[in-house]
Amino acid sequence: MGAPPGPDPRIGREVAGARIEARAAAGTKGVVYRGTRGGVPVAIKVCDAVPAQRRAELLARFARAAELSQRVT
């Protein structure tokens, strides 16, 4: 996935109490942004749309990745 044309409309917006500050990375499943929540740095992952039949699988994988990332800090 390449960089989108023009400025990213998500930068500067707030999602779930976190402010999106910059695009950090993009892959085949979505985009990861650098942001802050209450002054604390956070990563914000925005997944691409998926078919309804794959939604449960995607959510389970995302939850597992979030759990593992907390162990890395």
N, C-alpha and C positions, 0 to 999 in steps of 0.2 A: 504494500500500500504506500503510495507516494504522498508527498505533502499536498494538501488541498490548495486549489488556486485561491489567491487572495487571503485576507486575514481570517483567522479562525473565529467564528461568531461565539464560541463558548468561552473564550478568554474574557475574564472580567465578570462573568456571571457567577451566581451562587447556586450550589447543588447540595442538598442535604446538610446545610449549615457550613459548607466549605466553599471558599472562594477559589475559583480556577484562575491561576496566574500565568501558566505557560504550558505549551504542549511539550511533553517529555519524550514520548515514543509512540509509534504506531505499528501495528502488526496485522495479521490476517483476521483477527477477531474483533479489533476495535482500536481505541486510542487511549493512552494514559497521559494524564495531565498532572502537573505539579501544582499544589495548592496549599492553602492554610485553613485551619479550623481553630478558632480561638488562639491564634498566634502560633499554633503548632503545625509544622510541615506535615502534609499528607499527600498521598497519591490518590488520584481519582481516575478510575477506569470506566470508560464509556464503551459498552459493547455494541457492535453492529446488530441490526435486526436479525432475528433468527426465526425459523419456522416454529410454530406452536408446539409441534411434536418433539422438538429438541430443547425447549425452554427448561424443563426440569433437569436435563443433563447439564446444560450450561450453568444453571444456578448452583448445582452440586459441585461442579468443577471450580466455579468462582469462590464458593464458600471454603473449599479445601485450600485453594491458593491463598486466600486471605488468612486462614489459620496458620499455614506454613510461614507466611511472610512475617507474622508476629513473632515467630521463634527466632528469626534472623537478627532482630534488633539487639 
